[in-house]
Structure formats: structure tokens, C-alpha cells
Amino acid sequence: MNPPSERIIVSVGGSLIVPEGIDSDFVSRFRTLILHAVEGGSAFFIIAGGGKTARQYQDAARAVRGDLPRDDLDWLGIHATRLNAHLLRTVFREQAHPRIIKDPSEPVHVEEPILLGAGWRPGQSTDFCAVTAAKVHGAKKLVNLSNIDYVYTADPRTNPDAKPIERTSWSAFRALIPSEWDPGLSAPFDPVAAKEAESLGLEVAIMNGANLGEFEKYLAGEPFTGTVIS
């Protein structure tokens, strides 16, 4: 087996893996899609989010102790992402590198077509981990599978005039979001990660991971429902 020349970075929102309980149907469909793409010659670095598992642990800690240092809450979230990543590594057992990549800035030269990663350190989102992985592995494309169909001109939950954006530049996208990242921030992509992605000339595609057919279209180079930032 020859090492892949370029990996596609895929950030999988934890709300897809663990919306309430573990969504084994999503995990199964995601596995089928990725394995089909691997058979076609693609290689991936998949980074898992924390989802409901992270929030449950954080809420439990707050219920017992009240206010907690941000680092403590971040570490609970980070370990939730690592648990979800281990779930994915297990279902990709034959095709994946056996070790979960906890530090995306670490150069990893492996022959397996699938790498699994997770949260890194307090104060940084999995979006930032994904962009860091793209930088280290020389990737040109990053797919963010989230729970939204598009990036919008405003928050569609509060603004009925918000319009979906199919394609935009990094400068235009960054004008839509805050300049700083906060763990509670509701934004399509971490502002710090967006700034780094812009400096790398990275293409980021944001789409609803519940509709995996759109991800399949993107991988095939076909029109899809989602937003491309480049």
C-alpha cells in the first residue's frame, strides 16, 4: 500500500455522532460512504466533535461544583471528542491508523487511508484542529459536516431575511462572524480557524452531515447543497 499523496480533512460535528444518544445509523451510513471513497482512491483525516456527550459531562460538573475554570470544562469536551473518535476508529478498524491523533500539529506519516483525530487542548475548537491538520498534511480541502445546510447572511433562526450562501470568499465570510472564538459561540466555523484557513488558501465546504448524499456529491465533484469558502 502506498501512502496517499493528499488527504481530505473531514470535521464531523459531535451533534451528528451523539445528538442525544449515539446515532449508530449515522455512523453506519458515514462508514459506508467513506469506505466507498477509499475504494476509489481517496484518503481522509477525520476529526470528531464531542456532541451531547461533552455537554452532559460539562453540565454534570457544573451541577456538582457550580462555576468551574474554563480549562476544566474544555478538558471534559476534549475527552468526549476522543471517545467519539475512538468509536469511529473502531468501526474503520481495518482501514484506519490504530492511534487517535490527539495533536494535529504532529507530522504523522502513515500508509493507512484513514486517520482519526479529536480535540487537542483547551481554548481551541475542533475546527482549529481540522485546519491545523490540513496545514500539516498539505491538504487543500476541508469538509465541515455540521447540522446546517448552508452558511447564511444572518442567523436564519432570528432573521427571516437571512439568505443562504453557496460560495463566498474568506474575507466575506469573516465579515459575517465575530473575530474571536468562544466555546459557546454559535457560528458556522471558528473565527480563529477561519483566519488560519484563509492564510493557507484552504477550501472549506460546510454542509449538513445528516444528508450524507450531499457529501457524496461533493466528493464526486458534483453540485451539492452547502457553502464553499475559498
C-alpha positions in Angstrom: 0.0 0.0 0.0 1.4 3.4 -1.0 1.0 6.4 1.3 -1.8 8.8 0.0 -0.4 12.0 -1.6 -3.2 14.2 -0.2 -5.8 13.7 2.5 -9.2 15.3 2.7 -9.8 16.7 6.1 -13.3 15.9 7.5 -14.6 17.5 10.6 -17.7 15.6 11.9 -19.8 17.5 14.3 -20.5 15.8 17.6 -24.2 16.5 17.2 -24.2 14.0 14.3 -22.4 11.3 16.2 -24.2 11.9 19.5 -27.3 14.0 19.0 -28.8 12.6 22.2 -27.6 9.0 22.4 -25.1 7.6 19.9 -26.6 7.7 16.4 -25.5 4.3 15.1 -27.5 4.7 11.9 -25.5 7.9 11.0 -22.2 6.2 12.0 -23.1 3.2 9.7 -24.0 5.4 6.7 -20.9 7.5 7.2 -18.7 4.4 7.3 -20.3 3.1 4.1 -19.7 6.4 2.3 -16.1 6.8 3.5 -15.2 3.2 2.6 -16.6 3.6 -0.9 -14.5 6.7 -1.4 -11.4 4.9 -0.1 -12.0 2.2 -2.6 -11.9 4.9 -5.2 -8.5 6.1 -4.0 -9.4 8.8 -1.5 -7.8 9.2 1.9 -9.1 11.0 4.9 -8.2 12.6 8.2 -11.5 12.5 10.2 -11.8 14.7 13.3 -14.7 14.0 15.7 -16.6 16.5 17.7 -18.0 16.0 21.2 -21.8 16.4 20.8 -24.2 15.6 23.6 -21.6 13.5 25.5 -19.5 16.6 26.0 -22.4 18.7 27.2 -23.7 16.0 29.6 -20.3 15.8 31.3 -19.9 19.6 31.4 -23.5 20.0 32.8 -22.9 17.4 35.4 -19.7 19.1 36.6 -21.5 22.4 36.8 -24.4 20.8 38.7 -22.0 19.5 41.4 -19.5 22.3 41.6 -21.2 25.4 40.2 -18.7 27.7 38.4 -15.7 25.9 37.1 -12.5 27.0 35.3 -12.9 27.1 31.5 -10.0 24.7 31.2 -11.7 22.0 33.2 -14.8 22.3 31.1 -12.7 22.2 27.9 -10.9 19.1 29.0 -14.3 17.3 29.5 -15.2 18.3 26.0 -11.9 17.2 24.6 -12.1 13.8 26.2 -15.7 13.4 24.7 -14.3 14.1 21.3 -11.6 11.5 21.8 -14.2 8.9 22.9 -16.2 9.7 19.7 -13.0 9.4 17.6 -12.3 6.0 19.2 -15.8 4.9 18.2 -15.0 5.9 14.6 -11.6 4.3 14.7 -13.2 1.1 15.8 -15.7 0.9 13.0 -12.9 1.7 10.5 -10.6 -0.8 12.2 -9.2 -2.4 9.0 -8.6 0.8 7.1 -7.6 3.2 9.9 -4.3 4.0 11.6 -4.6 2.4 15.1 -3.8 5.5 17.1 -6.1 8.5 17.6 -4.2 11.7 16.7 -4.6 14.0 19.7 -2.1 16.6 18.5 -3.0 17.7 14.9 0.3 19.7 14.6 2.3 16.4 14.9 3.5 15.1 11.5 2.2 11.6 11.0 3.5 9.6 8.1 1.3 6.5 7.7 0.1 4.3 4.9 -3.5 3.8 6.1 -6.1 5.7 4.1 -7.9 6.8 7.3 -6.6 8.8 10.2 -8.8 9.7 13.2 -8.4 12.8 15.3 -10.1 14.7 18.1 -9.8 17.7 20.4 -6.3 18.9 21.2 -6.0 21.4 24.0 -8.2 23.9 26.0 -9.1 27.1 24.2 -9.2 25.5 20.7 -12.1 24.2 18.7 -12.2 21.0 16.6 -12.4 23.5 13.6 -9.0 24.7 14.6 -7.7 21.2 14.9 -9.0 20.4 11.4 -7.3 23.4 9.9 -4.1 22.6 11.7 -4.3 19.0 10.3 -4.8 20.4 6.8 -1.7 22.5 7.2 0.5 19.7 8.5 -0.8 17.2 5.8 -0.8 19.6 2.9 -4.5 19.2 2.4 -6.3 21.6 0.1 -9.8 20.7 1.1 -11.6 20.6 4.4 -15.2 19.4 4.8 -17.2 20.5 7.8 -20.2 18.2 8.4 -22.5 20.1 10.7 -26.2 20.5 11.3 -26.8 23.4 8.9 -27.5 23.2 5.1 -25.7 26.5 4.3 -23.8 29.4 5.8 -26.4 32.3 5.8 -26.1 36.1 5.5 -27.5 36.2 9.1 -28.9 33.8 11.7 -32.0 32.3 10.0 -33.4 31.4 13.4 -33.8 35.0 14.3 -33.7 36.8 10.9 -36.4 35.8 8.3 -34.5 37.8 5.7 -31.3 35.6 6.0 -30.2 34.2 2.7 -28.2 31.0 2.0 -24.7 31.5 0.6 -23.5 28.9 -1.9 -20.0 30.3 -2.5 -18.0 33.0 -0.8 -14.5 34.3 -0.1 -12.8 34.1 3.3 -12.8 37.9 3.7 -16.6 38.0 3.1 -17.2 35.1 5.4 -15.1 36.5 8.2 -17.1 39.7 8.0 -20.2 37.7 8.9 -18.8 36.2 12.1 -17.1 37.5 15.3 -13.4 38.0 15.3 -12.8 35.9 18.5 -13.7 32.3 19.3 -15.7 31.3 22.4 -16.8 27.8 23.3 -20.4 28.9 23.4 -20.2 30.8 20.1 -22.9 29.9 17.5 -21.0 30.3 14.3 -20.6 28.1 11.2 -16.8 28.0 11.6 -14.4 29.1 14.4 -13.2 32.6 13.6 -9.6 31.8 14.6 -9.7 28.7 12.4 -11.2 30.8 9.6 -8.3 33.2 9.7 -5.8 30.4 9.6 -7.7 28.7 6.7 -7.6 31.9 4.8 -3.8 32.3 5.2 -3.4 28.7 3.9 -5.6 29.2 0.9 -7.8 26.3 2.1 -11.1 25.4 0.6 -13.7 24.7 3.3 -17.1 23.1 2.4 -19.8 23.4 5.0 -22.8 21.2 4.7 -25.5 19.3 6.7 -23.9 16.0 7.6 -27.3 14.4 8.2 -27.7 14.5 4.4 -24.7 12.4 3.5 -25.8 12.3 -0.1 -24.6 15.9 -0.4 -21.2 15.0 1.0 -21.0 12.2 -1.6 -21.8 14.7 -4.3 -19.0 17.0 -3.1 -16.5 14.2 -3.2 -17.6 13.4 -6.7 -17.2 17.0 -7.8 -20.9 17.4 -8.4 -23.1 20.3 -7.3 -24.2 19.9 -3.7 -26.3 21.7 -1.1 -23.9 23.6 1.1 -21.4 26.5 1.2 -17.9 26.6 -0.2 -15.5 29.1 1.3 -12.2 29.7 -0.6 
